């Protein structure tokens, strides 16, 4: 069968816009990661030696936790509103949630154990505060942008 050129062009535009969207999401994630790195480095007052040892350990753990949270989001999507699945399926999903939460908790405990080898205890404690303050700032920035968008104001990039 012959596929009209209009359909091919439309398909190419959709694929291209999807690729651009994915690239923008990747750039957005990288920008947030860079801001978080700067914030944590500043808040912990890391020396260059500490930073050199800290960041590989921290980033590897963050990546594993990110993947686990992605699995969790997929489960939530599979769950939907919960009305379209059987009790057995719901139990299976609940057990998978528990497993993922346990793995996240294990990763967090292991991070602390690994960090004990590269940072003083006080800086490890300050890490949690730095993460929390960064997340609060990020959330507040998101809220500001949404308010501006609702008012038709300019977006900050």
Buried (B, 14 or more C-beta within 10 A) or exposed (E): EEEEEEEEEEEEEEEEEEEEEEEEEEEEEEEEEEBBBEBBBEBBEBEEEBBEBBBEBBEEBBEBBEEBEEBBEEBEEEBEEEEEBEEEEEEBBEEBBEEBEEBBEEBEEEBBEBBEEBBEEEBBEBBEEBBEEBEEEBEEEEEEBEEEEEEEEEEEE
